[in-house]
Amino acid sequence: MAANTITSIKPDGQEKRHGRLNQRHVQAALEALHRDGIVAVKDVVDGDAIDTLNARMVRDTRILVDRGDEGPFNYNLGNLQQSPPYEVVSFHPSIFFNPIAAQLTSAFLGGRPTLSFISSNAAVRAEHGQPVHCDADFDHPQIPFAAVVNVGLVDMEPANGSTEVWLGSHRGTTVADQEGAHGERASGRILEGLLAARRRVSPPLQPTFKKGSILIRDLRLWHAGMPNRTDEVRIMLAMIHFAPWYRQRMALLLPEALRGPVMAQQAQGVDVAATFTTDPIDHLNAGYGNSFDLGQEQ
């Protein structure tokens, strides 16, 4: 049976200084991930780094919103999929290579994971949210194979569109539970009859989390981007860590200037699948939605 609230781990000062949770906290986090499909860890991301990145990305969000129907929206115009700028000044390891996140995803996925996806969900003022969906909109394994590491760039709460999650919905879910095939703009939507049945067992939650927290969720968990009813842009970063055995096909395209920082962070517990280039990278025209292939090689 899933819990009725998201488990939150609060590391002590020593854990934060060393970037390692103690054994009891690791156990509690793993129990939550396997039971509920999600866990939160409080106050482990550098606040100044978050503010720097948020200011930069909000400017980009306004540009993308102005594109209207031509923008990188997912399901509706209020939820944009936005790439961060790949600039040394804003690519802070506490955000993108958080050691506690890597510790937990390594334990959850059975070994050193591979990071090959970085994006974000930017919620702007809207009246409607996303349909409940699963990001694994393909024939996926029935064991944990990928974990999403979310970092909110502001406090996340129902008023500004914190993500609705359906605890425990990752267990036993298959692509047959969905409508909208991979390749369609609105794929992965959970069938209405299944939502009604799941609601009776474990109704969805829309949590509140302070800036500086990380959320780790099983990629298979049902969730939905909710409407932001404020005038403040709400950006939540998403990094996907894949199990070491998972035959994932993606690689990040990063500027050569980040090669050194990225290679340095690989020693902290996560491999990075990346191609480095000296050519300009137009992050405002990055891929979104089904342009990413999260499936594995056959």
Protein Blocks (a to p, Z undefined) as FASTA:
>chain_A
ZZfbdcdddddfklmmnopacfklmmmmmmmmmmnopacdehibcfklmmmmmmmmmmmm
mmmmmnmmmmccehiaklccddddddfklmcfklmmcfklmmmmmmmnopacddfbdcdd
dddddfbdcddddfblcccdfbdfbdcddddfbdcdfknopacddehklgopafklpghi
ehiabghiacfklmmmmmmmoccddddddehiacdddfklgcdddddfbfbdcddddddd
ddfklccfbdcdddfklmmmmmmmmmnopacdddddfbdcdfklccehjlbcfbdcZZ
